[in-house]
Amino acid sequence: MLLSGNIPGVMAALAVVIGMIFIVSKAARSTGLLKRVARQRGEPVIVVCESIALDRSRNLHLVRCGDREVMLLTGGSGDLVVGWHPASAGPAQ
């Protein structure tokens, strides 16, 4: 009974809170804050950059670990590390 007349106000407050959560998460991702916190804790930062299906059973993955990248061939009769190389500054143009 008390909230029946205040539903638009409650919905507006909920929208503001959700908007603030969205803005803070975007800011944390764009500034790299989450990666810095993980590195300060000593946790490795591992990211799967690309994955390509070669056939039914095998996949080729590009995985970034810190400032290096590794190519992994998975599936088939076993998994294989194709090679390590320094991380690139960005996509090739």
C-alpha positions as CSV (number, residue, x, y, z in Angstrom):
1,M,0.0,0.0,0.0
2,L,2.8,2.5,0.8
3,L,4.7,1.8,-2.4
4,S,1.7,1.8,-4.8
5,G,1.9,5.6,-5.3
6,N,5.7,5.7,-5.5
7,I,6.4,3.1,-8.2
8,P,7.7,5.6,-10.7
9,G,10.1,7.0,-8.1
10,V,11.3,3.5,-7.2
11,M,11.8,2.6,-10.9
12,A,13.7,5.8,-11.5
13,A,16.0,5.1,-8.6
14,L,16.6,1.5,-9.8
15,A,17.5,2.9,-13.3
16,V,20.0,5.3,-11.8
17,V,21.7,2.6,-9.8
18,I,21.9,0.2,-12.8
19,G,23.3,3.1,-14.9
20,M,26.0,3.9,-12.3
21,I,27.0,0.2,-12.1
22,F,27.3,0.2,-15.9
23,I,29.4,3.4,-16.0
24,V,31.8,2.2,-13.3
25,S,32.3,-1.1,-14.9
26,K,33.1,0.5,-18.3
27,A,35.5,2.9,-16.6
28,A,37.3,0.1,-14.8
29,R,37.7,-1.9,-18.0
30,S,38.9,1.1,-20.1
31,T,41.5,2.2,-17.6
32,G,42.8,-1.3,-17.0
33,L,42.0,-1.1,-13.3
34,L,40.9,-4.7,-13.1
35,K,44.2,-6.0,-14.6
36,R,46.3,-3.9,-12.3
37,V,44.4,-5.2,-9.3
38,A,44.9,-8.8,-10.5
39,R,48.6,-8.2,-11.0
40,Q,49.1,-6.6,-7.6
41,R,47.5,-9.7,-6.0
42,G,50.0,-11.9,-8.0
43,E,47.3,-13.5,-10.1
44,P,48.1,-14.2,-13.7
45,V,46.1,-12.4,-16.3
46,I,45.2,-14.9,-19.0
47,V,43.1,-13.9,-22.0
48,V,42.0,-16.0,-25.0
49,C,42.4,-13.5,-27.8
50,E,41.3,-15.6,-30.8
51,S,40.1,-19.1,-31.5
52,I,39.8,-20.8,-34.9
53,A,38.3,-24.2,-35.6
54,L,40.6,-26.0,-38.0
55,D,38.4,-29.1,-38.4
56,R,35.9,-31.1,-36.4
57,S,38.3,-32.0,-33.6
58,R,41.1,-29.4,-33.7
59,N,41.2,-25.8,-32.7
60,L,43.9,-23.2,-32.8
61,H,43.9,-20.6,-29.9
62,L,45.9,-17.4,-29.4
63,V,46.2,-16.9,-25.6
64,R,47.7,-13.8,-24.0
65,C,49.5,-14.4,-20.7
66,G,50.8,-11.1,-19.2
67,D,52.9,-9.5,-21.9
68,R,53.4,-12.6,-24.1
69,E,51.2,-14.6,-26.4
70,V,51.2,-18.3,-27.1
71,M,49.6,-20.4,-29.9
72,L,47.9,-23.6,-28.7
73,L,46.7,-26.4,-30.9
74,T,44.0,-28.4,-29.0
75,G,42.0,-31.5,-29.8
76,G,42.8,-34.5,-31.9
77,S,45.2,-36.9,-30.3
78,G,46.7,-34.3,-28.0
79,D,47.4,-30.7,-27.3
80,L,50.4,-28.8,-28.6
81,V,52.1,-25.5,-27.9
82,V,52.9,-24.1,-31.3
83,G,55.0,-21.2,-30.1
84,W,55.5,-18.2,-27.8
85,H,56.1,-14.6,-28.9
86,P,55.9,-11.1,-27.4
87,A,52.4,-9.6,-27.4
88,S,51.7,-7.2,-30.3
89,A,50.7,-3.6,-29.7
90,G,47.5,-4.1,-31.6
91,P,45.9,-5.8,-34.6
92,A,47.9,-5.9,-37.8
93,Q,46.8,-3.4,-40.4
